[in-house]
Amino acid sequence: MTVRVSKPAFNVREKLSELDVPVGTHGSQLMKSADASESFDLVRAGRKNMIINGQCWINQRNGGSSVTIPNATGGTYQLDRWAVNEATGGTVSVNMDGDPLNYTVVTEFQKAMQVACSGSDTSMGSTENLHFFQNIEGYNTTHLAWGTGNAKPATLSFWVKTNNAGTYCVGLENSATDRCCIREFYQTGAHLWNKVVLTFPGCTDGTWLKTNGIGIRVRFCLASGTNFDDGVDGQWVNSDELTTGNQTNFMDSTNNRFFITGVQLEEGSVATPFEHLTYQEDHLNCARYYQEQQGGSDVFMYAAKAQGSASADIGVGLVVPMRASPAVTCSNHRLFHSDGVGYTNSSTAPTVVQWDGAHSVHSATIALNAGGHSSVSNNECCTWAPTSSGLLFDAEL
C-alpha cells in the first residue's frame, strides 16, 4: 500500500534566516574581526581605567573628615589622587561622602567626593578659578599614542549630581599646558545622580610625556574667570584653558553642592562599564604616590646607624615602590641610644638622603636623615621612632 503525504511548500532560505540568533552591531564586529588581537581590542579586555581612585573611596590623609581647601594655586590633596585648586574670593570644603549608598542608581559605588561652597564669590575675577584634577602618570597613558599621527580617542565617563544648574566643563591637558581639549556637560540642578559620557579626540601633536611625569591632566572646572575660558568644545587648542566660556559659577551660593564618583578614562570612543578593583588594589595604586606609616608612643621603631652628632640613617620599607623620591613628613620623633637608656628628641623633619634615582620605580626602601639630634657617637647603633603622626611619604605628580 502506498501512502502519500503532502505539506505546504516553504522557502528553505527563509526558514534558515529565522533560526539565526540576532548578534547586534557589536557582535557583527566581533564576527568580522580578522584575528585575536582585533577581537581583544573590540571587547576591551584587561585593565582600562587610567584614573586611580575613580570611585573616590581611598582617603589616606583625612578619612571621612571634611577639609576646607586653602586659597592657593597648585592644588591641595584631600582624597587620594584628587587635588583641588581653590583660587577664588570664596571658600570650599571637600570630603569623602557615603551619599551613593542612598541611591539605587549608583549603589555600585560606596563613596563620592563632595565639594561644598562654604564661602561665596558671586563675581569671578579674570584669574580666579575653582577646579579639581588628577594628574595621570605618563607610563599609564603611553598606549594612547598622543603627539603622533596614530593618536587614539579617549572616553571619560563619570557619575555626578549637583543642586547648582548650569554648564560645567572638564578638560584633558598635557604637562606643558600648551595642548588642551575641553568638553561641556549640562546639569539641571535637580540634585539627582546622572551619568555623563564624553569622548575626546586623540591629540596628534604637542609633547605628551611617557615617563613618570604627568602624561595627562584631567581637570573638572566649577568656576573660572576670563583668563581660562578660550576652550572650544571637543577641539584641541594650543593654550591652557579650563572652560569654553559657558561655565556656570558654582561659587555663587553657599547652598551649592557637587558630588562625583565612578570616574573612568579609557581608550576608544565608547564608555564601557566601570572597572571595579578591590579595595586593596586601589589602595596600593594610590600608595605609589602617597602612603603613611602611623607612629605613636615609641612603639613604632626602626634600626638606625648614627652619622655623628647631627644625624642617623634609617632604612624604611615602603608599602609599594613609589613614583619618585618622596618628600617625608614626621612631626616629632626620638632617637634612642644603643644602651637603651637615654634618647634625644627632635621636631626636625627627616629628609631623603638615599634613593634609587636611576630606577626610581624599583626601589623598595629609602634612608632618612633623622636630623637635629645631639650626643650620638658616629656609627653608633640606635633605634629611631616616629612618636606622633608617624611617617608620611609624598611622591604626587
NUBANU-266067 format. One record per residue (C-alpha): x, y, z. Coordinates in steps of 0.25 Angstrom, whole numbers, padded with zeros to 4 digits, always signed. Layout:
BEGIN
XYZ ...
***
This chain:
BEGIN
+0000+0000+0000 +0005+0014-0003 +0003+0025+0006 +0004+0039+0000 +0007+0051+0010 +0007+0065+0005 +0010+0078+0012 +0011+0093+0008 +0023+0097+0001 +0033+0106+0008 +0045+0114+0005 +0058+0108+0011 +0066+0121+0012 +0055+0128+0019 +0054+0117+0030 +0069+0117+0032 +0069+0132+0034 +0058+0130+0044 +0068+0121+0052 +0078+0132+0053 +0081+0138+0066 +0082+0153+0066 +0096+0157+0069 +0095+0173+0069 +0105+0183+0063 +0116+0179+0073 +0114+0164+0071 +0115+0167+0056 +0128+0174+0058 +0134+0162+0066 +0130+0152+0055 +0137+0161+0045 +0150+0162+0053 +0162+0157+0046 +0170+0152+0058 +0170+0150+0073 +0177+0164+0074 +0166+0171+0067 +0155+0163+0076 +0163+0167+0088 +0162+0182+0085 +0147+0181+0082 +0144+0175+0095 +0153+0184+0103 +0159+0172+0111 +0169+0175+0122 +0171+0188+0131 +0166+0200+0124 +0163+0211+0134 +0175+0221+0134 +0168+0229+0146 +0173+0224+0160 +0163+0224+0172 +0152+0227+0162 +0141+0222+0171 +0146+0232+0182 +0147+0222+0193 +0162+0224+0197 +0165+0236+0206 +0178+0233+0214 +0180+0247+0218 +0167+0251+0224 +0158+0239+0225 +0143+0243+0225 +0147+0257+0231 +0143+0270+0223 +0155+0279+0219 +0154+0294+0216 +0163+0296+0204 +0173+0307+0206 +0173+0318+0195 +0185+0315+0187 +0189+0311+0174 +0195+0297+0171 +0185+0289+0177 +0182+0282+0191 +0180+0267+0192 +0168+0263+0200 +0164+0249+0195 +0175+0241+0189 +0180+0245+0175 +0170+0256+0174 +0175+0270+0177 +0166+0283+0178 +0171+0297+0173 +0163+0308+0180 +0167+0321+0175 +0154+0330+0177 +0149+0340+0187 +0141+0329+0194 +0144+0316+0201 +0140+0302+0199 +0141+0289+0207 +0143+0275+0202 +0140+0262+0208 +0139+0247+0204 +0124+0245+0205 +0115+0232+0206 +0104+0238+0198 +0103+0228+0187 +0099+0217+0197 +0085+0225+0198 +0082+0224+0183 +0079+0211+0175 +0085+0216+0162 +0099+0217+0168 +0099+0207+0179 +0111+0200+0171 +0119+0211+0178 +0121+0213+0193 +0127+0227+0193 +0127+0240+0185 +0135+0253+0186 +0127+0265+0191 +0131+0279+0188 +0123+0289+0196 +0123+0304+0195 +0125+0309+0209 +0128+0324+0205 +0122+0330+0193 +0128+0338+0181 +0118+0344+0172 +0127+0350+0162 +0140+0343+0157 +0152+0352+0155 +0159+0349+0142 +0170+0339+0148 +0160+0333+0159 +0156+0319+0157 +0152+0306+0165 +0155+0293+0159 +0159+0279+0164 +0168+0270+0156 +0176+0257+0155 +0190+0256+0149 +0192+0243+0141 +0206+0237+0141 +0212+0236+0127 +0214+0222+0128 +0199+0219+0129 +0196+0228+0116 +0206+0223+0106 +0196+0214+0099 +0188+0226+0094 +0200+0230+0085 +0196+0245+0087 +0206+0254+0080 +0207+0245+0068 +0199+0242+0055 +0193+0230+0062 +0187+0237+0073 +0175+0229+0079 +0162+0236+0084 +0159+0234+0099 +0145+0234+0106 +0143+0240+0120 +0131+0235+0128 +0126+0239+0142 +0114+0239+0151 +0111+0253+0156 +0100+0261+0164 +0098+0275+0168 +0088+0285+0172 +0094+0296+0164 +0089+0297+0150 +0097+0300+0138 +0108+0296+0128 +0121+0290+0134 +0134+0287+0127 +0144+0277+0128 +0157+0276+0120 +0169+0268+0117 +0183+0275+0116 +0198+0272+0115 +0209+0274+0125 +0214+0286+0117 +0200+0293+0118 +0200+0296+0103 +0190+0286+0098 +0176+0285+0104 +0163+0280+0100 +0150+0284+0107 +0137+0277+0107 +0124+0283+0113 +0113+0275+0121 +0100+0281+0126 +0093+0279+0139 +0079+0282+0142 +0081+0285+0157 +0071+0274+0161 +0082+0268+0171 +0080+0254+0165 +0091+0245+0161 +0093+0244+0146 +0104+0238+0137 +0112+0247+0127 +0120+0241+0116 +0129+0250+0108 +0139+0246+0097 +0152+0254+0094 +0159+0252+0080 +0173+0248+0080 +0183+0259+0080 +0193+0257+0068 +0203+0268+0072 +0210+0274+0084 +0218+0268+0095 +0212+0257+0103 +0221+0250+0114 +0223+0235+0114 +0231+0235+0127 +0227+0236+0142 +0224+0251+0140 +0210+0256+0136 +0204+0249+0124 +0190+0255+0124 +0184+0264+0134 +0169+0263+0136 +0162+0276+0141 +0148+0278+0145 +0144+0292+0146 +0134+0298+0155 +0136+0313+0153 +0146+0321+0145 +0150+0335+0141 +0152+0340+0127 +0167+0337+0126 +0164+0322+0125 +0151+0322+0116 +0156+0321+0102 +0154+0306+0101 +0146+0300+0089 +0136+0289+0092 +0142+0276+0086 +0154+0282+0080 +0169+0283+0083 +0175+0297+0086 +0189+0301+0088 +0187+0308+0101 +0184+0306+0116 +0168+0306+0117 +0158+0302+0128 +0145+0305+0121 +0138+0309+0107 +0133+0322+0113 +0120+0315+0117 +0124+0310+0130 +0114+0313+0142 +0119+0319+0155 +0118+0309+0166 +0123+0319+0176 +0111+0328+0175 +0103+0322+0187 +0107+0315+0200 +0096+0305+0197 +0103+0299+0185 +0108+0284+0186 +0115+0276+0175 +0117+0261+0176 +0125+0252+0167 +0129+0237+0167 +0131+0226+0157 +0141+0234+0149 +0147+0226+0137 +0156+0230+0126 +0159+0219+0115 +0164+0217+0101 +0153+0218+0090 +0140+0225+0087 +0131+0216+0095 +0129+0216+0110 +0130+0202+0116 +0125+0198+0130 +0133+0204+0141 +0145+0195+0144 +0144+0191+0159 +0156+0188+0166 +0157+0182+0180 +0160+0192+0191 +0174+0186+0193 +0177+0188+0178 +0172+0203+0178 +0179+0206+0191 +0192+0200+0186 +0191+0208+0173 +0189+0221+0182 +0201+0217+0191 +0211+0219+0179 +0208+0234+0180 +0205+0235+0195 +0206+0226+0207 +0206+0227+0222 +0212+0219+0233 +0206+0222+0247 +0214+0224+0259 +0212+0227+0274 +0218+0225+0288 +0231+0220+0284 +0226+0206+0279 +0228+0209+0264 +0243+0207+0263 +0254+0205+0253 +0268+0201+0254 +0278+0213+0251 +0292+0216+0249 +0298+0229+0255 +0305+0238+0246 +0311+0247+0256 +0304+0257+0265 +0295+0262+0255 +0288+0250+0248 +0285+0236+0247 +0282+0228+0235 +0269+0219+0236 +0265+0209+0225 +0250+0209+0224 +0242+0199+0216 +0230+0204+0207 +0217+0198+0204 +0220+0199+0189 +0231+0205+0181 +0228+0220+0180 +0227+0228+0167 +0239+0236+0170 +0248+0241+0183 +0237+0245+0193 +0236+0257+0202 +0236+0252+0216 +0228+0258+0227 +0229+0254+0242 +0225+0264+0252 +0232+0258+0264 +0242+0246+0266 +0252+0241+0276 +0266+0234+0274 +0269+0224+0285 +0284+0221+0289 +0289+0207+0287 +0290+0206+0302 +0274+0207+0302 +0274+0217+0313 +0276+0231+0308 +0269+0238+0296 +0269+0251+0289 +0256+0257+0284 +0254+0265+0271 +0244+0272+0263 +0253+0274+0251 +0246+0267+0239 +0254+0256+0233 +0259+0257+0218 +0262+0246+0208 +0277+0244+0207 +0277+0232+0198 +0268+0228+0187 +0270+0219+0174 +0269+0231+0165 +0273+0224+0153 +0262+0214+0154 +0252+0221+0164 +0241+0212+0162 +0249+0200+0166 +0254+0204+0180 +0247+0198+0192 +0254+0205+0203 +0259+0219+0206 +0269+0225+0216 +0264+0236+0225 +0273+0247+0231 +0268+0248+0246 +0274+0262+0247 +0276+0271+0259 +0280+0260+0269 +0292+0262+0279 +0301+0253+0287 +0301+0242+0278 +0314+0236+0274 +0318+0233+0260 +0314+0219+0255 +0306+0216+0268 +0295+0207+0266 +0282+0213+0270 +0267+0212+0270 +0258+0223+0263 +0244+0224+0266 +0233+0234+0260 +0225+0237+0272 +0212+0245+0268 +0207+0246+0253 +0216+0235+0248 +0223+0236+0234 +0216+0242+0222 +0222+0239+0209 +0218+0248+0197 +0222+0246+0183 +0210+0252+0176 +0211+0258+0162 
***
